[in-house]
Amino acid sequence: MAGSKRMILSLSWRDIKSPKAGGAEIHTHELLKAIDRKKYRVVHISFMYDGLPSSEETDGIRYLRHGSYLSYLSYARRFYLKHLDRIALVLDQCNTWRAFTPLWVRPEHRVFYIHQLTREIWHIQSKGLFAWLGEHTETLMLRLNRHDRCITVSESTKADLAAVGFDPEKIAIIPNGIPETLVSYEGKAPKEKDFTLIYVGRYARYKGIDDTIEAFGRLKKRHPGIKLRIVGKPDEEYLKSRLIPVCDRYGLSIGRRDKDIPAPEKETADVAILGFVEEEKKYELMQSAHLLICPSVREGWGIIISEAAFLGTPSVVYDSPGLRDAVDHGKAGLLCNENTVGEIVRQTESVMEDPGRYEEVRASAKEFASGLRWEKNVERVNSFIENAVTPVSRNLP
């Protein structure tokens, strides 16, 4: 770590190669990639996961991995103190877990980095005392960082933070961006002959896959040719306890294609459970669908909505924090007036039955998403860094 460059130290429990890496990790990696390498060395420390090296460099970012939780915190603190004279900023990402940097990092170095608050998700994903503790301690823990500079991804999260005491003037919004790898897939896959809905994401209760299938079941009664695809690694318990019963209630056939995914024109089941797919296949499936359905109760942003929009597929989303931002409050997608299955049905039919309106929504979604390419975030990232780094840190020899 020798050299004259200042160091940006990033802390989170997962990194871009962690087994459960998702939108937060993608955003973190792209943000760190954007930092000016002529001025700063970038180091990211995360938990150790099986099969990953303890140290590697990816896209100019030095990734270090060590232990889990308490041993990780001890390692990160030792690393910080060892390189204290070179530290410019420490980014503490709060994604359920955080590094509690107010307890051991100097105020001038601290940046709080958060995508979304958890709030009602505690009671959807957990039960009993654990859910109660999560809900009632979240605000207290957030307030530990209320005097720090902050990075978030949407106006919704910025408003949530301001409501618990953060200074809005210290909060920078760096929205989720369209990865450059997506650009080459534009226009490759034509729309399906039959009107096709798609859900893409984790099997988490708060993300509303059951509402997606419920809405599809109602639509199927009035529009027999409609299809639904579900993309994401299945949670077998959730599938059996929550999703299959909804399919049974509506008489929907289910096709499991977790390992061998046929060409789209060969899909015959009403609900195709496609499992985890590689990025290229994911883009193809999103592009060939007519609508992405996203009834989550809360997100930081919802990058999948932006990716689908860029590929010409608008979304029907609940009016939830993050999702409303990703569809530009209904100008770049279909924003439900109330968060109900019936409203998903109504919004879907509003474009199914009016091809002209559907093309208008597609065009506005595409235009909005095109303004979110990561290259447009580079200036935002480096402007924030330069304003956050103190003069003392800048001028160290």
C-alpha positions as CSV (number, residue, x, y, z in Angstrom):
1,M,0.0,0.0,0.0
2,A,3.0,2.3,-0.4
3,G,2.8,5.4,-2.5
4,S,1.6,9.0,-2.3
5,K,-2.0,8.5,-3.3
6,R,-4.8,9.0,-0.8
7,M,-6.9,5.9,0.0
8,I,-10.6,5.5,-0.3
9,L,-11.6,2.6,2.0
10,S,-14.9,0.9,1.4
11,L,-16.6,-1.4,3.9
12,S,-19.5,-3.8,3.5
13,W,-20.3,-7.4,4.4
14,R,-20.6,-8.5,0.7
15,D,-18.7,-7.5,-2.4
16,I,-19.3,-7.9,-6.2
17,K,-18.2,-11.6,-6.1
18,S,-20.0,-12.7,-2.9
19,P,-22.6,-15.5,-3.4
20,K,-25.6,-13.3,-2.6
21,A,-24.3,-10.1,-4.3
22,G,-27.2,-8.1,-5.7
23,G,-28.0,-4.5,-6.7
24,A,-26.3,-2.9,-3.8
25,E,-23.0,-4.7,-4.5
26,I,-23.2,-3.8,-8.2
27,H,-23.8,-0.2,-7.3
28,T,-20.9,-0.2,-4.9
29,H,-18.5,-1.8,-7.5
30,E,-19.5,0.8,-10.2
31,L,-19.2,3.7,-7.7
32,L,-15.7,2.5,-6.7
33,K,-14.7,2.0,-10.4
34,A,-15.7,5.7,-11.1
35,I,-13.2,7.1,-8.5
36,D,-10.3,8.9,-10.1
37,R,-7.3,6.5,-9.9
38,K,-4.8,9.3,-10.6
39,K,-5.7,10.7,-7.2
40,Y,-6.9,7.8,-5.1
41,R,-6.2,4.2,-4.3
42,V,-9.4,2.2,-3.7
43,V,-9.6,-0.7,-1.3
44,H,-12.8,-2.6,-0.4
45,I,-13.0,-5.0,2.7
46,S,-15.7,-7.5,3.0
47,F,-16.5,-10.8,4.8
48,M,-14.7,-13.9,3.5
49,Y,-16.8,-16.4,1.5
50,D,-15.9,-19.9,0.4
51,G,-14.2,-20.1,-2.9
52,L,-13.0,-16.5,-3.0
53,P,-9.4,-15.3,-2.5
54,S,-8.5,-13.2,0.5
55,S,-7.1,-10.6,-1.8
56,E,-7.5,-9.7,-5.5
57,E,-7.8,-6.7,-7.8
58,T,-10.8,-6.2,-10.0
59,D,-11.3,-3.2,-12.2
60,G,-8.6,-1.3,-10.3
61,I,-10.2,-2.0,-6.9
62,R,-8.2,-4.0,-4.3
63,Y,-10.7,-6.4,-2.7
64,L,-9.7,-7.8,0.7
65,R,-11.8,-10.5,2.5
66,H,-11.5,-11.5,6.1
67,G,-13.6,-13.5,8.6
68,S,-17.1,-12.6,9.5
69,Y,-18.7,-9.9,11.6
70,L,-16.6,-9.5,14.8
71,S,-13.3,-10.7,13.3
72,Y,-14.0,-8.7,10.2
73,L,-14.6,-5.5,12.3
74,S,-11.3,-6.1,14.1
75,Y,-9.4,-6.6,10.8
76,A,-11.0,-3.5,9.2
77,R,-10.1,-1.3,12.3
78,R,-6.5,-2.6,12.3
79,F,-6.3,-1.8,8.5
80,Y,-7.7,1.7,9.1
81,L,-5.2,2.5,11.9
82,K,-2.3,1.1,9.9
83,H,-3.0,3.3,6.9
84,L,-4.4,6.3,8.8
85,D,-2.0,8.8,7.4
86,R,-3.1,7.9,3.9
87,I,-6.9,7.6,4.5
88,A,-9.0,10.1,2.6
89,L,-12.5,8.6,3.2
90,V,-14.1,5.5,4.7
91,L,-17.4,4.4,3.0
92,D,-19.5,2.5,5.5
93,Q,-22.2,0.7,3.5
94,C,-25.4,0.0,5.5
95,N,-27.2,-2.9,3.9
96,T,-28.9,-4.4,7.0
97,W,-25.3,-4.9,8.3
98,R,-22.9,-1.9,8.9
99,A,-19.4,-1.4,10.3
100,F,-20.5,1.2,13.0
101,T,-17.7,3.6,11.9
102,P,-18.8,6.4,14.3
103,L,-17.3,4.2,17.0
104,W,-13.8,4.0,15.5
105,V,-13.3,6.2,12.4
106,R,-12.5,9.9,12.6
107,P,-15.4,12.2,11.7
108,E,-13.6,13.8,8.8
109,H,-13.1,10.4,7.2
110,R,-16.7,9.1,7.5
111,V,-19.2,8.6,4.7
112,F,-22.4,6.7,5.4
113,Y,-23.5,4.8,2.3
114,I,-27.1,3.4,2.3
115,H,-29.5,2.3,-0.4
116,Q,-32.8,1.9,1.6
117,L,-34.2,1.8,5.0
118,T,-35.7,-1.5,6.2
119,R,-38.8,-0.3,8.1
120,E,-41.8,-2.6,7.4
121,I,-39.6,-5.3,5.8
122,W,-38.6,-6.5,9.3
123,H,-42.2,-7.8,9.9
124,I,-42.5,-9.3,6.4
125,Q,-39.2,-11.2,6.5
126,S,-38.9,-11.9,10.2
127,K,-41.2,-12.7,13.1
128,G,-41.7,-12.1,16.8
129,L,-39.0,-10.4,18.9
130,F,-36.4,-10.3,16.1
131,A,-38.8,-8.3,13.9
132,W,-39.8,-6.0,16.8
133,L,-36.1,-5.3,17.7
134,G,-35.2,-4.7,14.0
135,E,-38.0,-2.2,13.6
136,H,-37.4,-0.3,16.8
137,T,-33.6,-0.2,16.8
138,E,-33.2,0.9,13.1
139,T,-33.8,4.6,13.7
140,L,-31.5,4.6,16.8
141,M,-28.7,3.0,14.8
142,L,-29.2,5.3,11.8
143,R,-29.0,8.3,14.1
144,L,-25.4,7.3,15.0
145,N,-24.4,8.5,11.5
146,R,-26.7,11.5,11.2
147,H,-23.8,14.0,11.3
148,D,-21.9,12.2,8.6
149,R,-21.7,12.9,4.9
150,C,-24.0,10.4,3.1
151,I,-24.4,8.7,-0.3
152,T,-27.8,7.2,-1.3
153,V,-29.5,6.3,-4.5
154,S,-32.9,8.0,-4.6
155,E,-34.9,10.9,-3.4
156,S,-37.1,8.5,-1.4
157,T,-34.2,7.3,0.7
158,K,-32.9,10.8,1.1
159,A,-36.3,11.9,2.5
160,D,-36.3,8.9,4.8
161,L,-32.9,9.9,6.2
162,A,-33.8,13.5,6.6
163,A,-36.9,12.4,8.6
164,V,-34.5,10.7,11.2
165,G,-32.2,13.7,11.6
166,F,-29.7,13.6,8.6
167,D,-28.8,17.0,7.1
168,P,-30.2,17.0,3.5
169,E,-27.3,19.2,2.5
170,K,-24.9,16.4,3.3
171,I,-26.7,13.7,1.3
172,A,-25.6,13.1,-2.2
173,I,-27.8,11.1,-4.6
174,I,-25.9,8.8,-7.0
175,P,-28.6,6.8,-8.7
176,N,-28.4,3.2,-9.9
177,G,-26.9,3.3,-13.4
178,I,-27.3,1.2,-16.5
179,P,-24.2,-1.0,-16.8
180,E,-22.3,-0.6,-20.1
181,T,-22.5,-4.3,-20.7
182,L,-26.3,-3.9,-21.2
183,V,-25.9,-1.6,-24.2
184,S,-24.8,-4.3,-26.6
185,Y,-28.0,-6.3,-25.9
186,E,-30.3,-3.5,-27.0
187,G,-32.7,-4.6,-29.8
188,K,-31.6,-8.2,-29.9
189,A,-34.7,-10.1,-28.8
190,P,-38.1,-9.4,-30.3
191,K,-41.3,-9.3,-28.2
192,E,-43.1,-12.6,-27.6
193,K,-46.2,-13.3,-29.7
194,D,-48.3,-13.8,-26.6
195,F,-48.4,-11.0,-24.1
196,T,-45.7,-11.9,-21.5
197,L,-45.1,-10.7,-18.0
198,I,-41.8,-11.2,-16.2
199,Y,-40.6,-11.0,-12.6
200,V,-36.8,-10.9,-12.0
201,G,-35.2,-10.9,-8.6
202,R,-34.7,-12.7,-5.3
203,Y,-37.4,-14.9,-3.7
204,A,-38.0,-12.6,-0.7
205,R,-41.4,-12.1,0.8
206,Y,-41.3,-8.4,0.7
207,K,-40.6,-8.3,-3.0
208,G,-44.1,-9.6,-3.8
209,I,-43.7,-12.6,-6.1
210,D,-47.0,-13.9,-4.6
211,D,-48.8,-10.7,-5.6
212,T,-47.3,-11.1,-9.1
213,I,-48.7,-14.6,-9.5
214,E,-52.0,-13.6,-8.0
215,A,-52.4,-10.7,-10.5
216,F,-51.4,-13.1,-13.3
217,G,-54.0,-15.6,-12.2
218,R,-56.7,-13.0,-12.4
219,L,-55.4,-11.7,-15.8
220,K,-55.3,-15.3,-17.2
221,K,-59.1,-15.6,-16.7
222,R,-59.8,-12.7,-19.0
223,H,-56.7,-13.1,-21.3
224,P,-56.1,-16.8,-21.8
225,G,-52.9,-16.4,-23.9
226,I,-51.0,-14.4,-21.4
227,K,-47.7,-15.9,-19.9
228,L,-45.6,-15.3,-16.9
229,R,-41.9,-15.9,-16.3
230,I,-40.1,-15.9,-13.0
231,V,-36.3,-15.4,-13.0
232,G,-34.2,-15.9,-9.9
233,K,-32.8,-18.6,-7.8
234,P,-35.8,-20.4,-6.2
235,D,-36.4,-20.6,-2.5
236,E,-38.0,-24.1,-2.4
237,E,-39.7,-23.5,0.9
238,Y,-41.2,-20.2,-0.2
239,L,-42.2,-21.7,-3.6
240,K,-44.0,-24.6,-1.9
241,S,-45.7,-22.7,0.9
242,R,-46.7,-19.5,-0.9
243,L,-46.3,-19.6,-4.7
244,I,-47.5,-23.0,-5.7
245,P,-50.8,-22.7,-3.7
246,V,-51.6,-19.5,-5.6
247,C,-51.0,-21.3,-8.9
248,D,-53.2,-24.2,-7.8
249,R,-56.0,-21.8,-6.8
250,Y,-56.1,-20.3,-10.3
251,G,-55.4,-23.6,-12.1
252,L,-52.1,-22.3,-13.5
253,S,-49.6,-24.8,-14.9
254,I,-46.0,-24.5,-13.8
255,G,-42.9,-25.3,-15.8
256,R,-39.6,-25.7,-14.0
257,R,-36.6,-24.9,-16.2
258,D,-34.0,-24.3,-13.6
259,K,-31.1,-26.0,-15.5
260,D,-32.2,-26.4,-19.1
261,I,-34.0,-23.3,-20.4
262,P,-35.6,-23.8,-23.8
263,A,-36.0,-21.1,-26.4
264,P,-38.8,-18.7,-25.5
265,E,-41.1,-20.0,-28.3
266,K,-41.0,-23.5,-26.7
267,E,-42.3,-22.4,-23.3
268,T,-45.8,-23.9,-22.8
269,A,-46.5,-23.5,-19.1
270,D,-48.6,-20.6,-17.8
271,V,-45.9,-19.9,-15.1
272,A,-42.3,-20.6,-16.2
273,I,-40.0,-20.9,-13.2
274,L,-36.7,-20.3,-14.9
275,G,-34.3,-20.2,-11.9
276,F,-31.0,-18.4,-12.0
277,V,-29.8,-17.4,-15.4
278,E,-26.7,-15.7,-16.7
279,E,-26.8,-12.0,-17.5
280,E,-27.1,-12.5,-21.3
281,K,-30.1,-14.8,-20.8
282,K,-31.6,-12.4,-18.3
283,Y,-31.4,-9.5,-20.7
284,E,-32.9,-11.6,-23.5
285,L,-35.9,-12.7,-21.3
286,M,-36.5,-9.1,-20.1
287,Q,-36.4,-7.8,-23.6
288,S,-38.8,-10.3,-25.1
289,A,-41.3,-9.8,-22.3
290,H,-43.9,-7.0,-22.5
291,L,-44.0,-5.9,-18.9
292,L,-41.8,-6.4,-15.8
293,I,-43.9,-6.7,-12.6
294,C,-42.3,-5.4,-9.4
295,P,-44.6,-5.2,-6.4
296,S,-41.9,-4.8,-3.7
297,V,-42.8,-2.9,-0.6
298,R,-39.5,-1.1,-0.5
299,E,-36.2,-0.8,-2.5
300,G,-33.3,1.5,-2.7
301,W,-34.0,2.0,-6.4
302,G,-34.8,-1.1,-8.4
303,I,-32.1,-1.4,-11.0
304,I,-33.9,-4.2,-12.7
305,I,-36.6,-1.7,-13.6
306,S,-34.1,0.6,-15.3
307,E,-32.4,-2.3,-17.1
308,A,-35.7,-3.6,-18.5
309,A,-36.8,-0.1,-19.5
310,F,-33.5,0.4,-21.4
311,L,-34.3,-2.8,-23.3
312,G,-37.7,-1.6,-24.2
313,T,-39.8,-3.3,-21.4
314,P,-41.6,-1.0,-19.1
315,S,-42.6,-2.0,-15.5
316,V,-45.7,-2.1,-13.4
317,V,-44.6,-1.2,-9.8
318,Y,-46.0,-0.5,-6.4
319,D,-45.9,3.1,-5.2
320,S,-43.1,2.2,-2.8
321,P,-39.8,4.0,-1.9
322,G,-37.3,3.4,-4.6
323,L,-39.7,1.9,-7.1
324,R,-41.5,5.2,-7.6
325,D,-38.1,6.8,-8.3
326,A,-37.1,4.1,-10.8
327,V,-40.3,4.9,-12.9
328,D,-39.9,8.6,-12.4
329,H,-43.2,8.8,-10.4
330,G,-45.2,7.1,-13.2
331,K,-43.7,9.0,-16.2
332,A,-41.4,6.1,-17.1
333,G,-43.5,3.1,-16.2
334,L,-46.8,2.2,-14.6
335,L,-47.1,3.3,-11.0
336,C,-49.9,1.7,-9.0
337,N,-52.3,4.1,-7.4
338,E,-52.6,1.7,-4.5
339,N,-50.5,-1.3,-3.6
340,T,-52.9,-4.0,-4.4
341,V,-53.1,-7.0,-6.7
342,G,-56.2,-5.5,-8.3
343,E,-54.2,-2.4,-9.2
344,I,-51.5,-4.5,-10.9
345,V,-54.3,-6.0,-12.9
346,R,-55.7,-2.7,-13.8
347,Q,-52.4,-1.1,-14.8
348,T,-51.5,-4.2,-16.9
349,E,-54.8,-4.2,-18.8
350,S,-54.5,-0.5,-19.4
351,V,-51.6,-1.2,-21.9
352,M,-52.6,-4.7,-23.0
353,E,-55.9,-3.3,-24.4
354,D,-54.4,-0.1,-25.8
355,P,-51.3,-0.8,-28.0
356,G,-50.8,2.9,-28.6
357,R,-50.5,3.7,-24.9
358,Y,-48.2,0.7,-24.5
359,E,-45.8,2.2,-27.1
360,E,-45.9,5.6,-25.4
361,V,-45.0,4.0,-22.0
362,R,-42.2,2.0,-23.7
363,A,-40.8,5.2,-25.2
364,S,-40.9,7.2,-22.0
365,A,-39.3,4.4,-20.0
366,K,-36.6,3.9,-22.5
367,E,-35.8,7.7,-22.6
368,F,-35.6,7.9,-18.8
369,A,-33.4,4.8,-18.5
370,S,-31.1,6.1,-21.2
371,G,-30.2,9.0,-18.9
372,L,-29.0,6.6,-16.2
373,R,-25.9,5.1,-17.9
374,W,-23.0,4.8,-15.4
375,E,-20.8,7.1,-17.5
376,K,-23.1,9.9,-16.4
377,N,-22.5,9.1,-12.7
378,V,-18.7,9.5,-12.9
379,E,-18.8,13.2,-12.5
380,R,-21.3,12.9,-9.6
381,V,-19.0,10.4,-7.8
382,N,-15.8,12.4,-8.2
383,S,-17.5,15.7,-7.3
384,F,-18.8,14.1,-4.1
385,I,-15.3,12.7,-3.3
386,E,-13.6,16.1,-3.8
387,N,-16.1,17.9,-1.7
388,A,-15.9,15.3,1.1
389,V,-12.1,15.0,1.3
390,T,-10.9,17.5,3.8
391,P,-8.1,20.0,2.9
392,V,-5.9,18.3,5.5
393,S,-6.3,14.9,3.9
394,R,-5.7,16.3,0.4
395,N,-2.4,18.0,1.4
396,L,-0.7,15.2,3.3
397,P,2.7,14.5,1.8
